[in-house]
Amino acid sequence: MSNLTSLENQVLQKLLQGDDEALGVLRDQASHAEVSSREATGVGFFTKFSLPPGAPRLAGRPTFKLGDVNGKADNLKRGLGFLLYVDDGAISTLEGYTYDEPWPDEVLGLTLTYSAGDNRDLSWAKGLIHKK
């Protein structure tokens, strides 16, 4: 996906990192997706994606949110949170938000971590495999 901002790209890579086959399908989708819109909310953003026809989908076409990535920034006191919305088996929206403070014009010194620490919990992904 070439039209992502640097922040969106870093967050999406962190959210989709891992050996699980479902994450591999979502990474494949992300490589073919285009940003269709961006909305700033004052305390965060929504970036919506569109996928080409025939893009792979997760088996059963589930709808869920991936939200185990958090961020710290030099210019935010309380940090950042991120959600990746998967609708009908495909990535649809990336959301970024602050905790009760305005979203800065530029996020400085971004550090991304998983909620569970270094050992990411991927139990949610069991059974969400690519349907051919």
C-alpha positions, -999 to +999 in steps of 0.1 A: +000+000+000+019+030-012-005+058-002-002+053+036+013+079+059+045+068+078+025+064+110-003+044+093+024+021+077+042+015+110+010+007+129-004-016+101+029-035+100+028-040+138-008-050+138-003-076+110+030-090+123+031-126+131+033-162+118-004-169+119-020-177+085-049-153+091-024-125+096-007-135+063-041-132+045-046-097+061-010-087+050-018-098+015-050-077+015-030-047+029-005-050+000-033-046-025-055-021-006-058+016-014-066+043+010-102+054+001-106+082+027-091+098+058-110+115+086-094+135+114-114+135+146-094+159+167-084+131+191-074+106+164-082+095+128-100+069+107-083+057+075-106+036+053-094+011+028-107-003-005-097-037-019-097-048-055-123-074-066-111-109-060-088-100-030-084-129-006-108-130+024-106-148+057-126-180+059-162-175+070-158-138+063-156-127+100-160-092+113-138-082+143-113-056+155-076-061+161-065-038+189-035-051+207-011-023+195-004+007+217+019+036+212+039+062+231+050+095+216+073+122+229+046+148+225+017+130+241+014+123+279-011+094+279-001+076+247-020+062+217-043+033+208-050+017+175-077-005+160-078-024+127-114-031+117-119-063+097-153-065+080-166-094+061-132-110+062-112-080+049-094-050+063-116-020+062-105+008+086-075+018+107-083+039+137-058+058+158-068+077+190-053+094+220-064+091+256-082+124+265-058+148+247-057+163+212-041+145+183-009+163+175-001+178+141+028+153+140+035+123+163+071+126+175+092+097+187+066+070+181+072+037+199+048+008+193+042-021+217+018-050+221-007-050+250+005-084+261+042-075+259+067-093+237+046-125+236+016-115+215-016-134+221-028-147+187-055-170+200-081-149+183-067-160+149-074-197+153-097-209+125-095-177+105-077-191+074-078-181+038-108-194+018-098-201-018 
